[in-house]
Amino acid sequence: MQSNSKKLNAKDFATDQAVRWCPGCGDYAILNSVKKVLATLGKRKEDVVFISGIGCSSRFPYYVDTYGMHSIHGRAVAIATGTKIQNPELSVWAITGDGDGLAIGGNHFIHAIRRNININVLIFNNEIYGLTKGQYSPTSKLGQRTKTSPTGTIEQPFNPAMLALGAGASFFARTTASDPKHLQETLLRAEAHCGTSVVEIYQNCVIFNDEAFEEFLGKENREDHTVLLEQGKPLVFGKGLDKAVQWENHELFVSTEVDSAVIHDERNLTLSFLLARMETVKPLGVYRCVQEPEYASGMSTTETKSRKQVSELLHSGSTWKID
Amino acid sequence: MKTALEHIIILFSGDSGDGMQLTGTQFSDTSARMGNDIATFPDYPSEIRAPSGSVYGVSGFQVHIGAKEIFTPGDQPDVLVAMNPAALKVKLPLLKKGATIILNDDAFDRSGFKKAGYTETSIEDIEELRNFKLIHAPITSQTERALETIDLDNKSKRRCKNFYALGLCYFIFSRDPDLTKEWIREKFKDQETLVKANIAALEAGYHFGETIEAAIAIYQIPEAPLEKGTYRQINGNTGIAWGLMQAAEASGLNLFVGSYPITPATDILQELSKREAFAVQTFQAEDEIAAICAAIGASFSGALAATTTSGPGLALKSEALNLAVMLELPLVVINVQRGGPSTGLPTKTEQADLLQVFYGRNGESPLIVLAASRPGDTFAMAFEAARLSLEHMTPVVLLSDGFIANGSEPWRIPDLTEGYRHISTNMTQTPKEGFRPYNRNLQLVRPWAIPGTEAMQHRIGGLEKDFDTGDVSYDPENHEKMVEVRAKKVSLVSSNIPQQLVEGKAQGQLLVISWGGTYGAVRTAVKQLQEQGYEISLAHLTYLNPFPENLGQLITNFRQVIIPELNKGQLLRIINAQFHCRAKGYHKVQGQPFTISELIAAFRKELKLMDYAKQ
């Protein structure tokens, strides 16, 4: 009733369901940030749809008072695609994780990106299977010991940024649940982008993969091991802003020559790829954002009022009468 | 002197590149336009172009035309058109004794015989041909000659030879070639040379018939006494596409079709992808799973959603189909069955997916199951599938099969203002405080509130939900209640479908129960036995879950029930389990439809056994 009359705040987007993630889970921060972003955008509850797959992340729709569907493993993006095509006016968000979205749902992930359908895909990446209690995922680090890799994995992980860019992503961003401000800014950018907006969110699983991102997101390490991407700004970082990302011989490397830092350009695909490949320093922010034809713009739609009648079709072409 | 025939079965056969499907279609379209009843059966290899001249590459198109009502493409052809030795070799065993064979003599050379695996090197040497009437026609060379003055390369000229064969058949069976000429002009609108070439070939074949008239028999097939009305040719795949479109129109919804190409269902997607002016949105997904998932997503936001597939695709869709059962969203799943298991026989017909549709999902997962019977009822059945899905908020599987999908028959275009006008959905738009998505009506149907509707926002999912609130619930008793509610909801559909019709007396000795594409053959067999005085009746089912309310009573009215199916007894198991009866089965899984004669033999045997038991 209220949704039309007044501007909503984040709390208005809460449901009466008890949130059941583990205490300390990174998902709480994402949930709060999403609600804040919806309020900031002035969204009406009825115009927003969250569709999730299976996994810890996929409980998400139960906790936001919009339309929502907690679907089946890996298929959130495919379902969200149908929801969006049927009603392009809706703000559609697919909520998935590294297992749900990149293992069992990997095919739908790349094909949604290829089509550039205007949905937001949030990948809660904790580099582990949480809901099934601790098996390695497609983003688990090589050699990581988990319940199904007691001597360490022998599989190379996916790099979600490389995967998305390789599939032709018109928008890819990486952020972290541990920095709600950055997370919210990134989500606002994702929603503003017309096309498939892929947001990888580093999210710490306190139970099965705690401190997975400590090397570069830990308090001590963060400033020296992450670089913030801002359009048109030099890639300078470090505690004393004394480090720079430099570009030479088709590679990026870290130096102290801040004056020759690369200027971030979200439209430069080569730069996006090179940023995606950085290991010791993780870029956070929008890697790529380009306006490319969105799926629905190629759709030919018919207004219900002007639709042709099937009876015309039945009587078209070769027919004959028997009297 | 023309001999009038009541009906005749003609089989066109040649290499898969010879255009036999086109020739057969033209022959049957023309015959339908001339007032005959027809039924067709295209039978082609799954390879697009198998090695030319080989037996693997033989493509056939059987057409049965009649001056009376025709229910099947017929058992044994009276006439075979054989464009090459391989076609002769493959099709000869199917022919009626004494049948007429029209041979393309030019193709019966040394290499042609060899490719077909014949040890013989001339037609005269083939022993088996002695019992048949042969019409020798130099089809390839005569086509080339007729096209001499036309500016086309020789290869393209030879490709017109199917029209030569068609022209010859038009003469022999007194068909009007003008309808095909019209079609050629339309088809090759901007290619004047091809129009000329194909018409020249058609006329040359027709004239060749005139030349040899004295030596061959000429036939005519008078008009069939069909019901008054406007007719058109229809095949099963097109009928399904159009039926879904009509359902969308009648419900005032968009039609969303999420599909992935698969033989023999692909034509439905292709047909619908041309129809955006009718508020149809097609989505060719990356796989079968995404196809049904997109349809579920579209259903969630208010479309009449459908997905089309065949057996292997249905297997992939089963988890998502179960989600739709759990969400209680409308969804139409079209399964055009083919030979299985696994990839099986992609281009051949079978009805072996029934148990998959009934039971192929985890948990207790009931849904509505319907089956089309013939190309001419696919429009009605697709409409019905959508109606039940929308009215009862549950997925419906409509079974078709390769035989129905590709076969065609004259179809009396229905009056859409009668019976096809309106479908009422359960869509709800009245904002209510505390909207409950699983608050059911007397039919146990839940409301459909779609995103964008104010104050109705809610969350649904695959987890079990509380009967009252719709929230996630792990309560043991609630779960059992919900399982029962979902089952009851589907069983209540029986009050919203017609009673089962019986063809013949409503009680007696033997009741035949059949379903799906076997209808024509079963009906013809039963009719013939009835005419011979046997106490036999037919109940051909189109509603398989739930069954019509009177089916149980009907079964008890007969001493014995026999269920012929193109599988190893799937409906048989369901009927015997549900009605505690001891029906017998009659099975065939050869990728081919039943013949009328084998059914008559099977039913007669059963009747004799019963007679014997009586004595």
Chai-1 contact restraints between the chains, C-beta under 6 A:
chainA,res_idxA,chainB,res_idxB,connection_type,confidence,min_distance_angstrom,max_distance_angstrom,comment,restraint_id
A,M1,B,A455,contact,1.0,0.0,6.0,A-B,restraint_1
A,K45,B,Q457,contact,1.0,0.0,6.0,A-B,restraint_2
A,E46,B,G452,contact,1.0,0.0,6.0,A-B,restraint_3
A,E46,B,T453,contact,1.0,0.0,6.0,A-B,restraint_4
A,E46,B,E454,contact,1.0,0.0,6.0,A-B,restraint_5
A,E46,B,Q457,contact,1.0,0.0,6.0,A-B,restraint_6
A,V49,B,P451,contact,1.0,0.0,6.0,A-B,restraint_7
A,P61,B,R459,contact,1.0,0.0,6.0,A-B,restraint_8
A,Y62,B,R459,contact,1.0,0.0,6.0,A-B,restraint_9
A,T66,B,Q457,contact,1.0,0.0,6.0,A-B,restraint_10
A,Y67,B,P451,contact,1.0,0.0,6.0,A-B,restraint_11
A,Y67,B,Q457,contact,1.0,0.0,6.0,A-B,restraint_12
A,G68,B,R459,contact,1.0,0.0,6.0,A-B,restraint_13
A,M69,B,I460,contact,1.0,0.0,6.0,A-B,restraint_14
A,H70,B,G461,contact,1.0,0.0,6.0,A-B,restraint_15
A,I72,B,E319,contact,1.0,0.0,6.0,A-B,restraint_16
A,I72,B,L323,contact,1.0,0.0,6.0,A-B,restraint_17
A,I72,B,G462,contact,1.0,0.0,6.0,A-B,restraint_18
A,R75,B,C293,contact,1.0,0.0,6.0,A-B,restraint_19
A,A78,B,A290,contact,1.0,0.0,6.0,A-B,restraint_20
A,A78,B,C293,contact,1.0,0.0,6.0,A-B,restraint_21
A,A78,B,A294,contact,1.0,0.0,6.0,A-B,restraint_22
A,I79,B,C293,contact,1.0,0.0,6.0,A-B,restraint_23
A,I79,B,I296,contact,1.0,0.0,6.0,A-B,restraint_24
A,I79,B,G297,contact,1.0,0.0,6.0,A-B,restraint_25
A,T81,B,A294,contact,1.0,0.0,6.0,A-B,restraint_26
A,G82,B,G258,contact,1.0,0.0,6.0,A-B,restraint_27
A,G82,B,A294,contact,1.0,0.0,6.0,A-B,restraint_28
A,G82,B,A295,contact,1.0,0.0,6.0,A-B,restraint_29
A,G82,B,G297,contact,1.0,0.0,6.0,A-B,restraint_30
A,G82,B,A298,contact,1.0,0.0,6.0,A-B,restraint_31
A,T83,B,G297,contact,1.0,0.0,6.0,A-B,restraint_32
A,T83,B,F300,contact,1.0,0.0,6.0,A-B,restraint_33
A,T83,B,S301,contact,1.0,0.0,6.0,A-B,restraint_34
A,Q86,B,F256,contact,1.0,0.0,6.0,A-B,restraint_35
A,Q86,B,A298,contact,1.0,0.0,6.0,A-B,restraint_36
A,Q86,B,S301,contact,1.0,0.0,6.0,A-B,restraint_37
A,Q86,B,A303,contact,1.0,0.0,6.0,A-B,restraint_38
A,N87,B,S301,contact,1.0,0.0,6.0,A-B,restraint_39
A,L90,B,P451,contact,1.0,0.0,6.0,A-B,restraint_40
A,N107,B,E286,contact,1.0,0.0,6.0,A-B,restraint_41
A,H108,B,A290,contact,1.0,0.0,6.0,A-B,restraint_42
A,H111,B,E286,contact,1.0,0.0,6.0,A-B,restraint_43
A,S300,B,E276,contact,1.0,0.0,6.0,A-B,restraint_44
A,T302,B,E276,contact,1.0,0.0,6.0,A-B,restraint_45
A,T302,B,A277,contact,1.0,0.0,6.0,A-B,restraint_46
A,T302,B,A279,contact,1.0,0.0,6.0,A-B,restraint_47
A,T304,B,A279,contact,1.0,0.0,6.0,A-B,restraint_48
A,R307,B,F278,contact,1.0,0.0,6.0,A-B,restraint_49
A,R307,B,A279,contact,1.0,0.0,6.0,A-B,restraint_50
A,K308,B,A277,contact,1.0,0.0,6.0,A-B,restraint_51
A,K308,B,F278,contact,1.0,0.0,6.0,A-B,restraint_52
A,V310,B,M245,contact,1.0,0.0,6.0,A-B,restraint_53
A,V310,B,Q246,contact,1.0,0.0,6.0,A-B,restraint_54
A,V310,B,E249,contact,1.0,0.0,6.0,A-B,restraint_55
A,S311,B,L416,contact,1.0,0.0,6.0,A-B,restraint_56
A,L314,B,I413,contact,1.0,0.0,6.0,A-B,restraint_57
A,T319,B,T230,contact,1.0,0.0,6.0,A-B,restraint_58
A,T319,B,R232,contact,1.0,0.0,6.0,A-B,restraint_59
A,W320,B,R33,contact,1.0,0.0,6.0,A-B,restraint_60
A,W320,B,Y231,contact,1.0,0.0,6.0,A-B,restraint_61
A,K321,B,T230,contact,1.0,0.0,6.0,A-B,restraint_62
A,I322,B,L226,contact,1.0,0.0,6.0,A-B,restraint_63
A,I322,B,K228,contact,1.0,0.0,6.0,A-B,restraint_64
A,D323,B,K228,contact,1.0,0.0,6.0,A-B,restraint_65
